[in-house]
Amino acid sequence: SSISIMLAGFTALAISTAMPDIASALHGKHMYPVAFGIPLVGQLIATPIAGAITDARGAKKPLIIGFILFLLGLIVCGLAPEINLFILGRALQGFAGGFLMVPVYALVGLFVPPIKRAFFFACFALSWVIPAIFGPVLAGKIVEAGHWRWIFLGVIPFVIAAASVIIPVLFNLPKYNKIINTKDKHVILTATTTGIAIGLIMIFSILPPVLYYLKIIGIVFSLSVCIYCAPKLFPKGTFTLKKGIPAVIATRGLSNALFVALESFIPLILQIGRGYSPSQSGIVLTIGTLSYACGSLVQGKIENPKLAMRIPQFGAILAFVGTCMTITSIFTFVHIYVSVLGWLITGFAVGLIYPAMSVIILSIVPQEKHGEASSKLQLADTLGSSTALATVTTLFSVMFIFPKPWPYIPVITLGLIIAILAVLSSTRLYTNDLQSNLSDKFLKYRSNYEYENI
């Protein structure tokens, strides 16, 4: 499982560095937003489907489906002669991510005793750290050498090797023959509709100026569908930052949205706006990802319950400060080191927030609802990042006709808004009647989830 996560992590981090050049090589610069964001749409749709299949039939089928889709996505991207097929390959990779991650975490929760889960999540953590160190820089070198296709094709043998080890083990797992219940079907339908709406927002945003009115109508319609459907995926009050579980889920989604929104456009700003090479922009991404890992590890080492409960709010404030520094990269008169330091701070801050949300929500909800709560957090991750990316790309496409730095202004504005909302939601994590009783419960689950999703 760690190997598969490592390979997926390498591909994801490498793409962040290589995407501007890939879009240019395939004559699809205008399709950059869709090519970058479509995997998030695929993952949003696949996550509840994989969860329902895992609960009803076991982990074997979704994992096998995930490996097949991931391989197909790598092949299509690596051989794509033009940008549309490349986007199809990216979408397949997004679906694969949903089918791979959900059953892996379900298996840990099903078979691993709570006292030993930290070891498994530590392995998952290391699976992301190694791609963070080598992925972006290596991808930059591959792109500079003119062989970007090997970012995808070169991973295929390793995926086959990992699948050959994992899949035979799956046949020894318990088999289920449950019926997918109505509630799960409703979540799948709602998530699918929301994902399609977000994908349509990305597609309409790249329409040429001659179709301006169609672009506006399409974006407004798709956005309306998304606004109607998205709240149905979460507990009531999530989008109004209601205290307790809704605010916890909102904080998780907002923190991930902030990280993804900034990460996706840092290479674009550095390479196009500042003239840096792909490998140089890759180093910047590596700094942010490693800082994120450090923040996650630090929050897991805090033993004082009261201090641990305040960490998310401190992290949100720190993320706002880091965001303010990171966005200075669009201004050429500000030294780039200011932005790099800001990205380091932002990554560390999000690392403080992100895994802490799992600890908090598992301290609040009863044990029989831990699976559902974890699923909501994963949906918040994907919806937050995909919505942020869709919004950024839409605004970017509208402003692209203006001289620099105006096309980047929507990016930094959205980043600041998300950071402010994260600060606000982080102050509403605990209801008054629960706050005094959570200290002991908070530490109970820290050892189990301190390494989650680094």
Rosetta blueprint (number, residue, H / E / L):
1 S L
2 S H
3 I H
4 S H
5 I H
6 M H
7 L H
8 A H
9 G H
10 F H
11 T H
12 A H
13 L H
14 A H
15 I H
16 S H
17 T H
18 A H
19 M H
20 P H
21 D H
22 I H
23 A H
24 S H
25 A H
26 L L
27 H L
28 G L
29 K H
30 H H
31 M H
32 Y H
33 P H
34 V H
35 A H
36 F H
37 G H
38 I H
39 P H
40 L H
41 V H
42 G H
43 Q H
44 L H
45 I H
46 A H
47 T H
48 P H
49 I H
50 A H
51 G H
52 A H
53 I H
54 T H
55 D H
56 A H
57 R H
58 G L
59 A L
60 K H
61 K H
62 P H
63 L H
64 I H
65 I H
66 G H
67 F H
68 I H
69 L H
70 F H
71 L H
72 L H
73 G H
74 L H
75 I H
76 V H
77 C H
78 G H
79 L H
80 A L
81 P L
82 E L
83 I H
84 N H
85 L H
86 F H
87 I H
88 L H
89 G H
90 R H
91 A H
92 L H
93 Q H
94 G H
95 F H
96 A H
97 G H
98 G H
99 F H
100 L H
101 M H
102 V H
103 P H
104 V H
105 Y H
106 A H
107 L H
108 V H
109 G H
110 L H
111 F H
112 V L
113 P L
114 P H
115 I H
116 K H
117 R H
118 A H
119 F H
120 F H
121 F H
122 A H
123 C H
124 F H
125 A H
126 L H
127 S H
128 W H
129 V H
130 I H
131 P H
132 A H
133 I H
134 F H
135 G H
136 P H
137 V H
138 L H
139 A H
140 G H
141 K H
142 I H
143 V H
144 E H
145 A L
146 G L
147 H L
148 W L
149 R L
150 W H
151 I H
152 F H
153 L H
154 G L
155 V L
156 I H
157 P H
158 F H
159 V H
160 I H
161 A H
162 A H
163 A H
164 S H
165 V H
166 I H
167 I H
168 P H
169 V H
170 L H
171 F L
172 N L
173 L L
174 P L
175 K L
176 Y L
177 N L
178 K L
179 I L
180 I L
181 N L
182 T H
183 K H
184 D H
185 K H
186 H H
187 V H
188 I H
189 L H
190 T H
191 A H
192 T H
193 T H
194 T H
195 G H
196 I H
197 A H
198 I H
199 G H
200 L H
201 I H
202 M H
203 I H
204 F H
205 S H
206 I L
207 L L
208 P L
209 P H
210 V H
211 L H
212 Y H
213 Y H
214 L H
215 K H
216 I H
217 I H
218 G H
219 I H
220 V H
221 F H
222 S H
223 L H
224 S H
225 V H
226 C H
227 I H
228 Y H
229 C H
230 A H
231 P H
232 K H
233 L H
234 F L
235 P L
236 K L
237 G L
238 T L
239 F L
240 T L
241 L L
242 K L
243 K L
244 G L
245 I H
246 P H
247 A H
248 V H
249 I H
250 A H
251 T H
252 R H
253 G H
254 L H
255 S H
256 N H
257 A H
258 L H
259 F H
260 V H
261 A H
262 L H
263 E H
264 S H
265 F H
266 I H
267 P H
268 L H
269 I H
270 L H
271 Q H
272 I H
273 G H
274 R L
275 G L
276 Y L
277 S L
278 P H
279 S H
280 Q H
281 S H
282 G H
283 I H
284 V H
285 L H
286 T H
287 I H
288 G H
289 T H
290 L H
291 S H
292 Y H
293 A H
294 C H
295 G H
296 S H
297 L H
298 V H
299 Q H
300 G H
301 K H
302 I L
303 E L
304 N L
305 P H
306 K H
307 L H
308 A H
309 M H
310 R H
311 I H
312 P H
313 Q H
314 F H
315 G H
316 A H
317 I H
318 L H
319 A H
320 F H
321 V H
322 G H
323 T H
324 C H
325 M H
326 T H
327 I H
328 T H
329 S H
330 I H
331 F L
332 T L
333 F L
334 V L
335 H L
336 I H
337 Y H
338 V H
339 S H
340 V H
341 L H
342 G H
343 W H
344 L H
345 I H
346 T H
347 G H
348 F H
349 A H
350 V H
351 G H
352 L H
353 I H
354 Y H
355 P H
356 A H
357 M H
358 S H
359 V H
360 I H
361 I H
362 L H
363 S H
364 I H
365 V L
366 P L
367 Q H
368 E H
369 K H
370 H H
371 G H
372 E H
373 A H
374 S H
375 S H
376 K H
377 L H
378 Q H
379 L H
380 A H
381 D H
382 T H
383 L H
384 G H
385 S H
386 S H
387 T H
388 A H
389 L H
390 A H
391 T H
392 V H
393 T H
394 T H
395 L H
396 F H
397 S H
398 V H
399 M H
400 F L
401 I L
402 F L
403 P L
404 K L
405 P L
406 W H
407 P H
408 Y H
409 I H
410 P H
411 V H
412 I H
413 T H
414 L H
415 G H
416 L H
417 I H
418 I H
419 A H
420 I H
421 L H
422 A H
423 V H
424 L H
425 S H
426 S H
427 T L
428 R L
429 L L
430 Y L
431 T L
432 N H
433 D H
434 L H
435 Q H
436 S L
437 N L
438 L L
439 S H
440 D H
441 K H
442 F H
443 L H
444 K H
445 Y H
446 R H
447 S H
448 N H
449 Y H
450 E L
451 Y L
452 E L
453 N L
454 I L
